[in-house]
Amino acid sequence: MTPVSSDTSIVTRPVQYRDLEAVEQLLIGAMDTDSCSRSIDSSRQLQRIRHWYGPLKLLNLFPNRLQHLFRTYVAEQHNQIRGVIQISPFNCSRTTWRVDRVAVEATPGAKGVGSQLLRYCFETILEARTWLLEVDINHNDALSHYRQNGFQPLAQMPSWSFAVRVQELAGHEPNLPNLLPVSNADAGLLYQLDTAAMPPLVRQVFDRRDRDFKVGFFSSIIAGARQQLNHTETVSGYVFEPQRKAAIGYFQVRLCRDATQPHEAQLTVHPAYTWLYPELLTQMARLAQSPQSLQLVSADFQPEREEYLERIGAQRMEHTLMMSRSVWHKVRESKPIFLEGLQLSDVLQGLQPNRKPVPGRIALLQPGQIQHRVQHPSQALASAQRSLRFEQSLKDVARRCSYHCSLPDHDG
């Protein structure tokens, strides 16, 4: 990877209230290198943030699930905002974070500002092991920019539109006998379905758990408030398989009641139950019986889904590429060690005893042997008898030697 030089005059810092107007102008008129905000009105969102800026900053002071609701950093140079980046945690454990949007000025050094914003997030969010983002597959400059910063393609995320087929699909009755509403008690089933429907590499990057499919109390309140402000309604359900006791299909539809935006849908089907595609699409079409179209965001995890959508005449609206980047943080040593300055006493210091040893009694016999002799007196008696016989044999040998020495010499 080619290193990108950073301008030392550019200061990267968290966003402040006085920066919101400049950030809004930057998001509207500058070069937006991220297509993840295709369904988000930036101007309307920043207007809400201005009203709720105080409570949002208060939530950042203590750990809570809404602590990272508005995590934004800006790049400032000579009291002028040159770039902005917005990030958010992707899972509840916060091991994977997502780059929601990156916007910089349309100047020759724009890529350097964007790279500096990304590196600042990599160094600031120490709990993040993986980063995710989505970019338009036809935006070559953005693709090369993110590749230069270490991002690699993970999956393709095309968006399909059912502008003509909604009414036709809604005319059929779906065959879903075990269609159930989603609640927090079904988080384990949805987690198993999500695990089975994606490749192992994507599953490792997402790093989801059961609690990622649960909705907390405060999150439900915020979601309800958003639905009231945006005139939307979210409907979800899953198909339960009673024999396997598992979820085999899941859908979620975000319905727009004021017809200002198209309906947005998500669909997850177990790879072994591809016959659920037409049934679940029919169910979503019956829920979205309105003039606007139905848009479905579908990943390329299962080729059968792409083939079915093309067969029924769905139109591909947007095609984004999901990219990921892993981060390894270097562990800093508290005390540096230099081999040139080491002394022999410093090396042997760890081998010295902590206290002075106390001398003890020296035993000629091992404790096991002493115990063995005490426990077996018959063996001690036999050993004594052997010693007496040995002494008696020595006395006999000495007696014979003295007898032979006392005999006269006949040759003399």
N, C-alpha and C positions, 0 to 999 in steps of 0.2 A: 504494500500500500504506500503510495506517495505521500509524504508528510505535507501538511498544509501549514504555511507560516501564518501566525496570528499577529495582528496589529496590537502592540502594547498600549496604544492610546485608546483602544476600545475597552470599556469597562462593562462586564456582565454582572448583573445584579437582579434581585427579585423585583417584580413590578410594584409600583406605588400608585397611589390614587391620582397624583398629578400626571402620570404617564398614560392614563386610560384614553384620553382624547387623541394623543399621538399614536397609540396602539390601534385605535379604531381607524384612523386615517391610513395607517400602514396596512392593515388587513384589507381595507377596501381598495386602495389604489396601488399597492406594491405588488411585487412578483410573489405570488403564493406558490411555493414549491410542493405543497401537499394537497392532495385531493380528498383527504378524509373529511373535510368540512363541507362536502357537497350538499348535505341535508341540514346544515346549520346556518342560520342567519347571524353573521358575526356582529353586525351592528345592533340587532335586537338583543343578543346575548350580553354585549358590553353595556347596554343601557340598563339591563337588570343588575349587572354586577356593580354599577355605580350606586344603585339604591341599596344593595346588600353588601357593600364593600366592608363596612365595619363588622358585621357578624361573621363574614367569611374570614377576615383576619383574626378574629377572636377564636374561631375554630382551629386555626393553625397553631395555637399556643399549647394545646394539650392533645394527647393521643385520642383519636376517635375515628369512626368510619368516614366522616365527612371532612377530615383534616386536609385531604388533598383534592378538594372539590374544585379549587381554582389555583392551580400551580403554574405560574407563568413567570418567565424571566425575559429581560430585555437587554439589548446591547446598546450602550450609550457612548457617544463620541462627541466631545465638545458641546455637552448639554443638548444633544439631539439624538432621538431614538432612531437607530439604524436597523434594528431587527428585533423580532419577538418570537418566542417559542413557548408553546403550551404543552404540558405533559400531564399524565395521570397514570395511576397504577392500573395494571391490567387484571390482576387477580387479588384475592383477599390477603394472601401472604405477602404481597408486594415484592415478589422475586422477579416479576416481569413488569416492565413499565412500557407505556405507549406514548409515542410522539404524536399528539393530536394535530398540531399544525406548526408550520415554520413559515414566517413571512419576513422578508428583508427588502431593503430598498433596491430599486432597479438601477444599480450602479455597477461599474466594472468589478468592484471588490465585494459583490454581494455574496458570492460563494464562500469567501473567507469569513464573513460575518456569520453565515449559517453554520459553518464548521466550528467556529468558536462557541456558538450557542450550544451545539450538540456536545462538544467536549466538556463544557461547563456542567451540563446535566450528568454526563458520565462520571465526572469527578465529585459531584455534589450528592447524588443519590447513591449512597454506598450500599444500600440493601438490594439494589437492582442487579441481577445477574444477567438478564436478557432484556433487550429493547426491541420494540416492534413499531412499525409504521406502514402506511399504505401510500402508494404513489401511482399516478396514472401511468399505464404501461407504455403510452405513446409519448411521454414527456422524457425525452432522452437526456436533457441537461440535468433534470432532477435525479434520474437513475444513476448517471455517472457521478453526481455529487454525493449521493448516499453510498455508492460503492466505494468511493474514495475515503469515506469515513467508516468503513468496515462493515456495512450492511450487505447481506446476501439474500437472494430470493428464497422465499419460504413457500408461498402458495399464491395462486392467482384467484382473485375475487371479482368475477364478472357480475354485473347487475342486469337482470332480465325484466322486461316490461310486458305486461299482459293487458295492453290498452284495448285490444279487440276481443280477446278470448275470455275476459272476465264474465261477461253476461252469458256466454255460451257454457262456460264451466259451471256457473251458478245454477244452470237449469237442471243439472243432474243431482241425484240424491247420493251422498257419499256413504260408502259401506264401512262405517267405523263403529262397531258395536261396543268397543271398550274405550271410547274417547272420554277422558277425564280431565277436569280442570287442574291447574298446577297450583300447588301450595308448598310451603316449606317442608312439609313431611315427605315430599317426593324428591327432595334434593339428591338423595342417594341414587335413585333410579335415573334421574337426568344426568348425573355424573357418569354412571356406567354407560349410558347411551352416547354421551359425548366422547368418552374414551374409545368406544368401539368404532365410532364413525370417522375418526381422523387417523392419519399415519403416525407412527411412533415419534418421528422427529418433531412434528407439529405438537403432539401431545407433550413432549418434553419441554418445548419452548413455552407453551401456554401455562403449564404447571398448575392446573386447576385442582380443586378439592371439592368436597361436598358443600362446604359453606359458600363457595362461589355461586351456587345456584339457589341460595336463600336470600330473601329480601328482609332487611332489618326494619325496625319500626320507623326510624328517622328517614331511611331511604324510601319507604313507602309513602311517607308524608310528602317528601320532596317530589316524588314521582307524581303523586296526585295533584300537587300544586302546578307542576309543569303541564299536566294534561288539561287543567282548567284554563291556564293562560294560553296554551297553544291550540285549544279546542280539539284535542286528540283523545283517543281511547285505545288502550292496549288490551288485547285478548290473546290468551295463550292456552294451550292444551297439549296433552300427550296421549298416545295409544298404549295401553297396557296389555301385555301378553300374559294371561293367567297361568299357562302351563310352565313357562320359564320364569314367571314372576319378575318380569323385566319390562322396561319401556323400550318400544321399538320405533317410535316416531314422535316428533315434537315440532310444534309450529308456534309462532308468535307473530301477530299482526298489529301494527300501529296504524289505527284508522284516523284519518283526518276528516272531521265532521264539517268544517267550513269550506271544503273543496279548494283550498289554496295550495295544497301540496298533495302529491300522490301517496297512496297507501304504501307502507313499507312492511315487508314480511321477511321472516327467517324460517328456514326449514332444515330439520335434521332427521335423517332416516337411517336406521340400521342397515348395513350393507347386505344383510341376508333377507331384507324385506323391501325390495325395490318396488313391489306392487303397491306400496302405500303412496307413491308420488301422486298419481291422479286423484286418489281419495283425499289426501290432505290438501292438495291444491283446490279441489272442489269445495272443501270446507272453508278455506280462506276466501275463495271467490264469493261464497254465499254470505260471508260476514262483510265483505267489501262491496256490496251492491250500491254503487254510486257512479256518477259520471267519470270521475278521475280514474286513472289507471292504477294498477297494482304492480309494484316493483319488488322483485325478489333478489336478495343478495345471496349468491350461491358460490361456495368455494369449489375448487376442482378436485376435492378429495375423492369423489366417486364419478367415474366417467359415465355411468348409466344415467345419472341425473342430467348431465349436459346433453346427452343424446335425446332424452325424453323432452326436455325443454325445446330443443330445436325441432323435434318432430311435431309438437303441437303448435308451432308457429310463434313462439315467444321471440321478442326482439331484444338484442343485446344493446343496452344503453351505455353503460360505462364498464370499463375493464381496468381494474387496478391490480397492482402487484404488492403483496404483503412481503416485507423484508424484515429480517431479524439480525441482531448483533449481540454477541456475547461479550461480557465484561469481566475481567479478572483484576481485582484490586490487589496491589502489592502490599504485603504485610511488612510494616516498618519495625525494625529492631529498636528496642529501648536503649541499648548500650552498644555502640559499635565496637568491634574487636579488630585490632590491628596486629598482625602477626609479627611486624618488625619490632614492636615495643614490648613483646611478651618476655618475662623473665622466667627462669627455671623454677623459682619459688612460687610464682603465680600458677604455673602449670601443675606443680605437685601439691598445691594447696587443697585441691579437692580430694586428694588421696589421703590426707592426714586424718587421724581419728578425731572425733568430736570431743572426747574426754580421755584422760590418762588411764591406760589399762591397769587393772588390779591383779597382782599375782595370786595364783591359786595353788592347791595341793597337787603334787605330782604322784600319780598312782602307777605302780608297776604293772598291775593287772587291770584289764578293762572291766568296767562295771558289769558288762554282760557275762564275762567269765566268772567273776566272783559270785554273781547270782546263780550261775549254772552249778558251781561247786556246792554251794549251800543247799540248793534244791535237790542234789543227787548225792547223798552220803555214800551209797554203795560204790560209786565210781571213785570217790576219795579213798575208800578202804582198799580197793583193788590196786590203786596207784601206790599206796603204802606197802602193800605186799610185794609188788614188783620191785620197789626200792630195797626191801629186806633181802629178797632173793639175789638182787644184783650185788649187794654188799657181801652176802655169804659166798657167792662165786668168786669175788675178789680175794677173800680170805683163803679159799681153797687153792687158788693159783699161787698165792704167796707162800703157802705151806709147802706146796710141791717144789717150788723154786728153792726154798731153804733146804729141803731134803736132798735134792740133787747136788747142791753145793757142798754138803757135808760128807759125801762119799769119797774114799781114797782114790788116788790116781795110780793104776796098776802099771802104767808105762814108766813111771818114775821110779 
